[in-house]
Amino acid sequence: MQEIRFGTDGWRGIISDNFTFENVRRLAQAIADYYNGPAGKRGGGQTKIAVGYDTRFLSDKYAQTVADVLSCNKINVILSQDFVPTPCLSFAVNSKRLNAGVMITASHNPPQYNGIKIKTASGAAAGLEVTKGIERCLKDKGKRIKEKGKGLIIKQDLSKDYIKFLRAYVNLKRLKKAKFHILVDVMHGSANFLLQRVLKDTPMRLEFLHADINPSFEGIPPEPILKNLTPTIKKMKSDSFDIGLVLDGDGDRIAAFGANTEFIHPQKILGLLALHLLRNRKMKGALIKTIAGTTLIDKITQKLGLKLYETPVGFKYISSLMEKENILVGGEEAGGIGFTKYIPERDGSLAALLLLEMMAYCKKPILQILREMEAEFGRYYYVRNDLHLSHVSGLGSQISNLIKKFKSKKELLGRKVICVKDFDGVKLICEDESWLMLRGSGTEPLLRFYAEAKTLKRAKQLLDFGRQSLAI
């Protein structure tokens, strides 16, 4: 029997290998056992769980399977009647006061993957307490998958209330005065024409790319990183767009392009939106970044006197802080950003809308706003490279050994290491503010290298140095 383990955000596996209908039923039974038990039960009455799904191969069938198992465990299920972005499912859980949510998605992973994300009653990504509890239920050999029960399955349109909320969150009056030409690449994912529905009565001119349903994603992982966006760049060059917006496969991450096809890294989007909410919308709160996050956020918080939290990689850690503290914006390096006065969840569509709102407030092109931020707080070049390790046995121990070897370094390319952070992988920070980090992926068999410096040349050199110094 194949083992099911939760990673950085949920359980992911290869379709028809370890992600099978049998394993989906096993996990659904464990979810039912957990939320019907004392650890997962919240308040009285019958347990209620929402189930959503994305556009991946068989996602709708996996969602129905989960709903059937939950129902047989006397759980009332709200099953999405169509594919939805993950933030939409999270919003439904919170707004309908349900016990939990189950989202069928592998997010940005390659097309051969599918997965399951668990959302708590607040709409947040499930933390270790929940995922470890569900894993313990999985290991209970005495439990069998129930095939009969009295739970109710109701199919609902989960997007209607979500769209209504987004329209209330952004300043539509400002947006109605702006006439931007916008390219939206949804990467064949579940965010689809969502922004069009939010902006339906504004003069915005939206054009969508990869809006058809294609579970193969044309062979390109639906992750909004530069190497996957050659078609987006080509489309940007074909017309006079004011901005290009890119959303990942399940709509919870974002990247962007300026009018001249300059790639705006999600780390810079995090800084831009933090400043927009602080200065234009007069909101208050602390900022969150992960250990793999940019130094730009440190500079913003230092200059403006804001509190900064730093977490391991994984939005569940950001979600946890957002539930406990007054957080304005929290974001991860891959483009997942969460906002104040919302559920403690990342949302690519809301981030996209706020970028448009920022342009409307400032009455400036996106790249001019970016240059002004960099002039005030510094310009940093952020790069990442992934090493595939699927051919290696004992993957976890090998990554641990590589991290130990890397941690002992005292300098990087002629710059003294002045700080070492090792609460998730290991990050070496140099005296010139450049840094190099490596960690094992929590979603794929990868070793990730990250680097940042004040010049693109040094950032790339640090990545090369990391690979070469470990002799891999």
C-alpha positions as CSV (number, residue, x, y, z in Angstrom):
1,M,0.0,0.0,0.0
2,Q,1.5,3.3,-1.1
3,E,2.2,6.0,1.5
4,I,0.4,9.3,1.5
5,R,2.3,12.2,2.9
6,F,1.5,15.9,3.0
7,G,4.2,18.3,1.7
8,T,4.5,22.1,1.6
9,D,0.9,22.5,0.6
10,G,-1.2,19.3,0.5
11,W,-0.5,15.9,-1.0
12,R,0.5,15.6,-4.6
13,G,1.3,12.6,-6.7
14,I,1.5,11.3,-10.3
15,I,-1.8,10.3,-11.8
16,S,-2.2,6.6,-12.1
17,D,1.0,6.0,-10.2
18,N,0.4,7.0,-6.6
19,F,-2.4,9.4,-7.3
20,T,-5.1,6.8,-7.9
21,F,-8.8,6.6,-7.1
22,E,-8.0,4.1,-4.4
23,N,-5.6,6.4,-2.7
24,V,-8.0,9.3,-3.1
25,R,-10.7,7.3,-1.3
26,R,-8.2,6.3,1.4
27,L,-7.3,10.0,2.0
28,A,-11.0,11.1,1.9
29,Q,-11.8,8.5,4.6
30,A,-8.9,9.8,6.7
31,I,-10.2,13.4,6.3
32,A,-13.7,12.2,7.4
33,D,-12.3,10.4,10.4
34,Y,-10.3,13.5,11.4
35,Y,-13.1,16.0,11.0
36,N,-15.7,13.7,12.7
37,G,-13.3,13.1,15.6
38,P,-12.5,15.3,18.6
39,A,-9.5,16.9,17.0
40,G,-11.3,18.2,13.9
41,K,-14.8,18.8,15.3
42,R,-15.6,22.4,15.9
43,G,-18.9,23.1,17.7
44,G,-22.0,21.0,17.6
45,G,-24.0,19.7,14.7
46,Q,-23.2,17.7,11.6
47,T,-19.8,18.1,10.0
48,K,-19.9,20.2,6.8
49,I,-17.1,20.2,4.1
50,A,-16.8,21.9,0.7
51,V,-15.1,20.2,-2.2
52,G,-13.7,22.0,-5.2
53,Y,-11.5,21.1,-8.2
54,D,-9.3,22.6,-10.9
55,T,-9.0,21.9,-14.6
56,R,-6.5,19.0,-14.4
57,F,-7.1,15.6,-15.8
58,L,-9.9,13.8,-13.9
59,S,-10.1,16.5,-11.2
60,D,-13.9,16.5,-11.4
61,K,-14.0,12.8,-11.0
62,Y,-11.6,12.8,-8.0
63,A,-13.8,15.6,-6.4
64,Q,-16.9,13.4,-6.8
65,T,-15.1,10.5,-5.3
66,V,-14.1,12.6,-2.2
67,A,-17.6,13.9,-1.9
68,D,-19.0,10.4,-2.0
69,V,-16.7,9.1,0.7
70,L,-17.3,12.1,3.0
71,S,-21.1,11.7,2.5
72,C,-20.9,8.0,3.5
73,N,-19.4,9.2,6.7
74,K,-22.5,11.3,7.5
75,I,-20.8,14.5,6.4
76,N,-22.8,17.1,4.5
77,V,-20.9,18.1,1.4
78,I,-21.0,21.2,-0.8
79,L,-19.6,20.1,-4.1
80,S,-18.6,22.8,-6.6
81,Q,-20.7,22.5,-9.7
82,D,-17.7,23.6,-11.9
83,F,-13.9,24.0,-11.6
84,V,-12.9,26.9,-9.4
85,P,-9.6,28.5,-8.3
86,T,-8.4,27.4,-4.9
87,P,-9.0,30.8,-3.2
88,C,-12.7,30.5,-4.3
89,L,-13.0,27.2,-2.4
90,S,-11.2,28.7,0.6
91,F,-13.6,31.7,0.6
92,A,-16.6,29.4,0.5
93,V,-15.4,27.4,3.5
94,N,-15.0,30.6,5.5
95,S,-18.1,32.5,4.4
96,K,-20.4,29.4,4.7
97,R,-18.9,28.6,8.1
98,L,-18.0,25.1,7.2
99,N,-15.6,22.7,9.0
100,A,-13.1,22.4,6.2
101,G,-12.5,22.4,2.5
102,V,-10.9,19.8,0.1
103,M,-9.5,21.1,-3.1
104,I,-8.5,18.8,-5.9
105,T,-5.4,20.4,-7.5
106,A,-1.7,20.0,-8.0
107,S,-1.4,23.8,-8.3
108,H,1.7,24.6,-10.4
109,N,3.1,21.1,-10.7
110,P,3.7,19.4,-14.2
111,P,0.6,18.0,-16.0
112,Q,1.1,14.4,-14.9
113,Y,0.5,15.4,-11.3
114,N,-2.7,15.9,-9.3
115,G,-3.2,16.5,-5.6
116,I,-5.4,17.4,-2.6
117,K,-5.2,20.6,-0.5
118,I,-6.9,20.8,2.8
119,K,-8.4,24.1,4.0
120,T,-9.4,24.9,7.6
121,A,-12.6,26.5,8.8
122,S,-11.0,30.0,8.3
123,G,-10.1,29.2,4.7
124,A,-6.4,28.9,5.6
125,A,-4.0,26.3,4.3
126,A,-4.0,23.4,6.8
127,G,-1.1,23.5,9.1
128,L,0.9,20.6,10.6
129,E,-1.6,20.0,13.4
130,V,-4.3,19.1,10.9
131,T,-2.1,17.3,8.3
132,K,-0.4,15.2,10.9
133,G,-3.7,14.3,12.4
134,I,-5.1,13.2,9.0
135,E,-1.9,11.2,8.4
136,R,-2.4,9.4,11.8
137,C,-6.0,8.5,10.6
138,L,-4.5,7.1,7.4
139,K,-2.2,4.8,9.4
140,D,-5.1,3.3,11.4
141,K,-5.2,-0.1,9.7
142,G,-8.5,-1.0,11.4
143,K,-10.4,1.7,9.5
144,R,-12.2,0.8,6.3
145,I,-13.6,3.1,3.7
146,K,-17.3,3.5,4.3
147,E,-19.6,2.8,1.4
148,K,-23.0,3.8,2.9
149,G,-24.1,6.8,4.9
150,K,-26.6,9.6,5.3
151,G,-24.6,12.7,4.4
152,L,-26.0,15.1,1.9
153,I,-24.2,16.2,-1.3
154,I,-25.3,19.5,-2.7
155,K,-23.8,21.0,-5.9
156,Q,-23.4,24.7,-5.8
157,D,-21.9,27.6,-7.8
158,L,-19.1,28.7,-5.4
159,S,-17.9,31.5,-7.6
160,K,-20.9,33.9,-7.3
161,D,-20.2,35.0,-3.7
162,Y,-16.4,35.1,-4.4
163,I,-16.8,37.4,-7.3
164,K,-19.1,39.6,-5.2
165,F,-16.4,39.8,-2.5
166,L,-13.6,40.7,-4.9
167,R,-15.8,43.5,-6.4
168,A,-16.3,44.9,-2.9
169,Y,-12.7,44.6,-1.9
170,V,-11.2,46.6,-4.8
171,N,-12.0,50.3,-5.5
172,L,-14.3,49.9,-8.6
173,K,-14.8,53.7,-8.7
174,R,-11.1,54.1,-9.4
175,L,-11.0,51.2,-11.9
176,K,-13.9,52.6,-13.8
177,K,-11.8,55.7,-14.5
178,A,-8.9,53.7,-16.0
179,K,-8.7,52.3,-19.5
180,F,-6.0,49.7,-19.4
181,H,-5.3,47.2,-22.1
182,I,-4.6,44.0,-20.2
183,L,-3.3,40.5,-21.2
184,V,-4.3,37.8,-18.8
185,D,-2.6,34.4,-19.1
186,V,-4.5,31.9,-17.0
187,M,-2.2,29.0,-18.1
188,H,-5.1,26.7,-18.9
189,G,-6.0,26.9,-15.2
190,S,-9.1,27.3,-13.1
191,A,-9.0,31.2,-12.8
192,N,-10.1,31.3,-16.4
193,F,-12.3,34.4,-17.2
194,L,-12.7,35.3,-13.5
195,L,-11.1,38.8,-13.8
196,Q,-13.5,39.6,-16.7
197,R,-16.4,38.9,-14.4
198,V,-15.0,41.2,-11.7
199,L,-14.3,44.0,-14.1
200,K,-17.4,43.6,-16.2
201,D,-18.6,47.2,-15.9
202,T,-15.3,49.0,-16.2
203,P,-13.7,50.3,-19.4
204,M,-10.8,47.8,-19.0
205,R,-9.9,45.9,-22.2
206,L,-9.0,42.3,-21.3
207,E,-7.5,39.7,-23.6
208,F,-7.1,36.2,-22.3
209,L,-4.4,33.7,-23.2
210,H,-4.5,29.9,-22.7
211,A,-8.1,30.2,-21.5
212,D,-9.2,26.9,-23.0
213,I,-9.3,23.7,-20.9
214,N,-6.2,21.6,-21.7
215,P,-5.2,19.1,-19.0
216,S,-1.8,18.7,-20.7
217,F,-1.1,22.4,-20.3
218,E,0.6,22.1,-23.7
219,G,3.4,20.3,-21.9
220,I,4.3,23.3,-19.8
221,P,3.8,23.3,-16.0
222,P,1.2,26.0,-15.1
223,E,3.7,27.8,-12.9
224,P,4.2,31.6,-13.6
225,I,8.0,31.6,-13.8
226,L,9.9,33.1,-16.7
227,K,11.0,29.9,-18.4
228,N,7.3,28.9,-18.8
229,L,6.1,32.2,-20.3
230,T,7.6,32.4,-23.8
231,P,4.1,32.4,-25.4
232,T,3.1,35.2,-23.0
233,I,6.0,37.3,-24.0
234,K,5.2,36.7,-27.7
235,K,1.6,37.8,-27.2
236,M,2.8,40.9,-25.2
237,K,5.0,41.9,-28.1
238,S,2.1,41.5,-30.6
239,D,0.0,44.5,-29.2
240,S,0.3,47.5,-27.0
241,F,-0.7,46.0,-23.6
242,D,-0.3,48.2,-20.5
243,I,0.4,45.1,-18.3
244,G,0.5,41.4,-18.6
245,L,-0.9,39.3,-15.7
246,V,-0.2,35.6,-15.2
247,L,-2.0,33.2,-12.9
248,D,-1.0,29.7,-12.0
249,G,-3.0,26.5,-12.5
250,D,-5.3,26.9,-9.5
251,G,-5.3,30.7,-9.4
252,D,-3.5,31.4,-6.1
253,R,-0.2,32.7,-7.5
254,I,0.7,35.6,-9.8
255,A,3.5,37.1,-11.9
256,A,3.4,40.1,-14.3
257,F,4.9,41.8,-17.3
258,G,5.4,45.5,-18.0
259,A,4.5,47.1,-21.3
260,N,7.9,46.4,-22.8
261,T,7.7,42.7,-21.7
262,E,9.9,43.2,-18.7
263,F,9.2,40.4,-16.3
264,I,8.0,41.6,-12.9
265,H,9.0,39.0,-10.4
266,P,6.4,38.0,-7.7
267,Q,8.9,39.2,-5.1
268,K,8.6,42.7,-6.5
269,I,4.9,42.4,-6.8
270,L,4.8,41.8,-3.0
271,G,6.7,45.0,-2.4
272,L,4.6,47.0,-4.8
273,L,1.3,45.8,-3.3
274,A,2.5,46.4,0.3
275,L,3.3,50.0,-0.6
276,H,0.0,50.4,-2.4
277,L,-2.0,49.3,0.6
278,L,0.1,51.4,3.0
279,R,0.3,54.6,1.0
280,N,-2.6,54.7,-1.3
281,R,-5.3,52.9,0.7
282,K,-3.9,53.9,4.1
283,M,-4.1,50.4,5.6
284,K,-1.9,49.2,8.4
285,G,-0.2,46.0,9.6
286,A,3.0,43.9,9.5
287,L,4.5,42.2,6.5
288,I,5.4,38.5,6.1
289,K,8.0,36.9,3.8
290,T,9.5,33.4,3.8
291,I,13.1,32.5,4.3
292,A,13.4,32.4,0.5
293,G,12.1,36.0,0.2
294,T,13.8,39.1,-1.1
295,T,15.8,41.6,0.8
296,L,13.6,44.3,-0.7
297,I,10.9,43.5,1.9
298,D,13.4,44.0,4.8
299,K,14.3,47.4,3.4
300,I,10.7,48.5,3.1
301,T,9.9,47.4,6.7
302,Q,13.1,49.0,8.1
303,K,12.5,52.4,6.4
304,L,8.8,52.5,7.2
305,G,9.1,51.2,10.7
306,L,7.0,48.1,10.1
307,K,7.2,44.7,11.8
308,L,8.5,41.9,9.6
309,Y,7.9,38.2,10.1
310,E,9.9,35.5,8.4
311,T,8.6,32.0,8.0
312,P,9.6,28.7,6.4
313,V,8.5,28.2,2.8
314,G,4.9,27.3,2.5
315,F,1.8,29.5,2.7
316,K,0.4,27.5,5.7
317,Y,3.0,29.3,7.9
318,I,1.9,32.7,6.5
319,S,-1.7,31.7,7.0
320,S,-1.1,30.8,10.6
321,L,0.4,34.2,11.3
322,M,-2.4,36.0,9.5
323,E,-4.9,34.4,11.8
324,K,-3.0,35.5,15.0
325,E,-1.5,38.9,14.1
326,N,-2.4,42.1,12.3
327,I,-0.9,41.4,8.9
328,L,-1.1,43.8,6.0
329,V,0.4,41.6,3.4
330,G,2.2,38.2,3.4
331,G,3.9,36.5,0.5
332,E,6.1,33.7,-0.7
333,E,8.7,33.8,-3.4
334,A,6.6,31.8,-5.9
335,G,3.9,34.5,-6.1
336,G,1.4,33.5,-3.5
337,I,0.3,36.7,-1.7
338,G,-2.4,37.1,1.0
339,F,-4.0,40.4,2.2
340,T,-5.6,42.0,5.2
341,K,-9.4,42.0,5.7
342,Y,-9.6,38.8,3.7
343,I,-9.3,35.1,4.5
344,P,-5.8,34.0,5.5
345,E,-5.1,32.6,2.1
346,R,-3.1,33.6,-1.0
347,D,-5.1,34.8,-4.0
348,G,-3.6,35.5,-7.5
349,S,-6.7,37.1,-8.8
350,L,-7.0,39.6,-6.0
351,A,-3.3,40.4,-6.3
352,A,-3.9,41.1,-10.0
353,L,-6.8,43.3,-9.3
354,L,-4.8,45.3,-6.7
355,L,-2.0,45.8,-9.3
356,L,-4.6,47.4,-11.6
357,E,-6.0,49.4,-8.7
358,M,-2.5,50.6,-7.9
359,M,-2.0,51.8,-11.5
360,A,-5.3,53.6,-11.3
361,Y,-4.4,55.3,-8.0
362,C,-1.0,56.4,-9.2
363,K,-2.0,57.2,-12.8
364,K,1.4,55.8,-13.9
365,P,2.5,52.8,-15.9
366,I,3.4,49.8,-13.9
367,L,7.1,50.0,-14.8
368,Q,7.4,53.6,-13.6
369,I,5.9,52.7,-10.3
370,L,8.4,49.8,-10.1
371,R,11.4,52.0,-10.9
372,E,10.3,54.5,-8.2
373,M,10.1,51.7,-5.6
374,E,13.5,50.5,-6.5
375,A,15.0,54.0,-6.4
376,E,13.7,54.3,-2.9
377,F,14.4,50.9,-1.4
378,G,17.0,49.3,-3.7
379,R,17.1,47.1,-6.8
380,Y,17.6,43.4,-6.3
381,Y,17.9,40.6,-8.8
382,Y,16.3,37.4,-7.7
383,V,16.9,34.0,-9.5
384,R,16.1,30.4,-8.9
385,N,17.2,27.1,-10.4
386,D,15.8,23.6,-9.7
387,L,17.7,20.3,-9.8
388,H,15.6,17.2,-10.5
389,L,16.5,14.3,-8.2
390,S,13.7,11.8,-9.1
391,H,16.4,9.3,-10.1
392,V,17.9,9.2,-6.7
393,S,16.9,6.8,-3.9
394,G,16.9,8.0,-0.4
395,L,16.0,11.5,-1.6
396,G,15.4,13.1,1.8
397,S,18.7,12.0,3.4
398,Q,20.6,13.1,0.3
399,I,19.2,16.6,0.4
400,S,20.0,16.7,4.2
401,N,23.6,15.8,3.5
402,L,23.9,18.4,0.7
403,I,22.5,21.1,3.0
404,K,25.0,20.1,5.8
405,K,27.9,20.4,3.3
406,F,26.7,23.7,2.0
407,K,26.1,25.2,5.5
408,S,29.8,25.1,6.4
409,K,30.9,27.6,3.8
410,K,32.4,30.8,5.2
411,E,32.4,32.9,2.0
412,L,30.7,33.0,-1.4
413,L,32.6,34.2,-4.4
414,G,34.9,36.5,-2.5
415,R,32.2,37.9,-0.1
416,K,32.2,36.9,3.6
417,V,29.2,35.0,4.9
418,I,27.8,37.1,7.8
419,C,24.6,35.2,8.6
420,V,23.3,31.6,8.3
421,K,19.6,30.8,8.4
422,D,18.7,27.1,8.6
423,F,15.1,26.8,9.7
424,D,14.1,25.6,6.2
425,G,17.0,24.4,4.1
426,V,20.0,26.7,4.5
427,K,20.5,30.4,3.5
428,L,23.9,32.0,3.5
429,I,23.8,35.9,3.5
430,C,26.9,37.8,2.6
431,E,28.3,41.2,3.7
432,D,27.2,42.8,0.4
433,E,23.5,41.7,1.0
434,S,23.8,39.0,-1.7
435,W,22.7,35.5,-0.6
436,L,22.5,31.9,-1.8
437,M,20.0,29.3,-0.5
438,L,19.1,25.7,-1.1
439,R,16.3,23.6,0.1
440,G,14.4,20.5,-0.9
441,S,11.0,21.1,-2.5
442,G,8.0,20.1,-0.5
443,T,5.9,19.3,-3.6
444,E,8.3,17.6,-6.1
445,P,11.6,15.6,-6.0
446,L,13.7,18.7,-6.5
447,L,16.5,20.5,-4.9
448,R,15.9,24.2,-5.2
449,F,18.7,26.9,-5.5
450,Y,17.8,30.5,-4.8
451,A,20.0,33.6,-5.1
452,E,19.7,37.4,-4.9
453,A,22.2,40.2,-5.4
454,K,22.3,43.8,-6.5
455,T,23.4,42.8,-10.0
456,L,22.0,40.1,-12.1
457,K,25.5,38.9,-13.0
458,R,26.4,38.1,-9.3
459,A,23.0,36.5,-8.7
460,K,23.5,34.1,-11.6
461,Q,27.1,33.4,-10.5
462,L,25.9,32.5,-7.1
463,L,23.5,29.9,-8.5
464,D,26.3,28.4,-10.6
465,F,28.6,28.4,-7.7
466,G,26.0,26.5,-5.6
467,R,25.7,23.7,-8.1
468,Q,29.4,23.4,-8.8
469,S,30.5,23.5,-5.1
470,L,28.2,20.6,-4.3
471,A,29.6,18.6,-7.3
472,I,26.1,17.8,-8.6
